[in-house]
Amino acid sequence: VSAIKDVDDATQCGAAYFMVNCAHPDHFMHVLGGSEDEPCAKRIRGIRCNASRRSHAELDECETLDDGDPEELGRLYAEIIAKMPWLNIFGGCCGSDLRHVTEIARVVSKEVL
């Protein structure tokens, strides 16, 4: 969240919004908190989470990419949306495929629409 403040300060809030990309929810949710009272968190509008729990270093070194559990990823998206209901851009990244995106769409349609 401090990176958002740094970029906003350096650019006079030049970015329309920010996104979290290429990280499993376990890797970032403890940092975001998602408090609506936290202006920097409200600048995040989208997430594209990894299905894989591997770290970036592990992803760089792996020969095969694990795909995690699509239903679990959907549940994690529901938790994120509950903490950050202003999010409106969703997708998948490393390890995700149609099964994951379908589950994300199912959860988002229940939680957001």
C-alpha positions as CSV (number, residue, x, y, z in Angstrom):
1,V,0.0,0.0,0.0
2,S,2.9,2.3,0.6
3,A,3.9,1.9,-3.1
4,I,0.5,3.3,-4.1
5,K,1.1,6.4,-1.9
6,D,4.6,6.8,-3.3
7,V,3.3,6.7,-6.9
8,D,0.4,9.0,-6.2
9,D,2.7,11.5,-4.5
10,A,5.2,11.4,-7.3
11,T,2.6,11.7,-10.1
12,Q,0.0,13.9,-8.3
13,C,-2.4,10.9,-8.5
14,G,-1.7,10.4,-12.2
15,A,-2.8,6.7,-12.2
16,A,-6.5,6.2,-12.7
17,Y,-6.3,3.1,-10.4
18,F,-4.0,0.3,-9.4
19,M,-4.3,-3.5,-9.7
20,V,-2.8,-6.5,-8.0
21,N,-1.4,-9.0,-10.5
22,C,0.6,-12.2,-10.5
23,A,0.3,-13.1,-6.8
24,H,-1.7,-15.7,-4.9
25,P,-4.2,-14.1,-2.4
26,D,-2.1,-15.6,0.4
27,H,0.8,-13.5,-0.7
28,F,-0.9,-10.1,-0.4
29,M,-4.2,-10.0,1.5
30,H,-2.4,-9.6,4.9
31,V,-0.8,-6.4,3.5
32,L,-3.9,-4.8,2.0
33,G,-6.3,-5.2,4.9
34,G,-9.1,-3.7,2.7
35,S,-10.3,-1.1,5.1
36,E,-12.6,1.3,3.3
37,D,-11.1,4.0,5.5
38,E,-7.7,3.4,3.9
39,P,-7.5,5.7,0.9
40,C,-4.6,3.8,-0.7
41,A,-6.5,0.5,-0.6
42,K,-9.5,2.2,-2.3
43,R,-7.1,3.1,-5.2
44,I,-6.9,-0.7,-6.0
45,R,-9.7,-1.5,-8.5
46,G,-8.8,-4.9,-9.8
47,I,-7.1,-8.2,-9.1
48,R,-5.6,-10.9,-11.3
49,C,-4.5,-13.6,-8.8
50,N,-2.3,-16.6,-9.4
51,A,-3.9,-20.0,-8.9
52,S,-0.5,-21.2,-7.9
53,R,0.8,-20.5,-4.4
54,R,4.4,-20.6,-5.5
55,S,6.5,-17.6,-4.9
56,H,7.8,-15.6,-7.9
57,A,11.2,-17.2,-7.4
58,E,9.7,-20.7,-7.4
59,L,7.6,-19.8,-10.5
60,D,10.7,-18.7,-12.3
61,E,12.4,-22.0,-11.6
62,C,9.6,-24.4,-12.1
63,E,9.3,-26.6,-15.1
64,T,5.6,-27.3,-14.6
65,L,3.1,-24.9,-13.2
66,D,0.7,-26.1,-10.6
67,D,-2.9,-25.0,-11.1
68,G,-4.1,-25.0,-7.5
69,D,-7.8,-25.5,-6.8
70,P,-10.3,-23.5,-8.8
71,E,-13.0,-23.7,-6.1
72,E,-10.6,-22.6,-3.4
73,L,-9.5,-19.7,-5.6
74,G,-13.1,-18.7,-6.0
75,R,-13.6,-18.7,-2.2
76,L,-10.5,-16.5,-1.8
77,Y,-11.9,-14.1,-4.4
78,A,-15.2,-13.9,-2.4
79,E,-13.2,-13.1,0.8
80,I,-11.3,-10.4,-1.1
81,I,-14.5,-8.9,-2.5
82,A,-16.0,-8.9,1.0
83,K,-13.1,-6.8,2.2
84,M,-12.8,-4.7,-0.9
85,P,-16.3,-4.3,-2.4
86,W,-15.2,-1.5,-4.7
87,L,-13.1,-3.9,-6.9
88,N,-14.5,-4.2,-10.4
89,I,-11.8,-5.8,-12.5
90,F,-11.1,-9.6,-12.0
91,G,-9.1,-12.2,-13.7
92,G,-6.5,-14.9,-13.3
93,C,-2.8,-15.2,-13.7
94,C,-0.2,-17.9,-13.2
95,G,-1.7,-21.4,-13.1
96,S,-5.2,-20.2,-13.9
97,D,-7.2,-21.5,-16.8
98,L,-10.8,-21.6,-17.9
99,R,-11.9,-23.5,-14.8
100,H,-10.5,-20.8,-12.5
101,V,-11.9,-17.9,-14.6
102,T,-15.3,-19.6,-14.6
103,E,-15.2,-20.0,-10.8
104,I,-14.1,-16.4,-10.4
105,A,-17.0,-15.2,-12.7
106,R,-19.4,-17.3,-10.7
107,V,-18.3,-15.8,-7.4
108,V,-18.1,-12.2,-8.8
109,S,-21.6,-12.5,-10.2
110,K,-22.9,-13.5,-6.7
111,E,-20.9,-11.0,-4.7
112,V,-20.8,-7.9,-7.0
113,L,-23.9,-8.0,-9.2
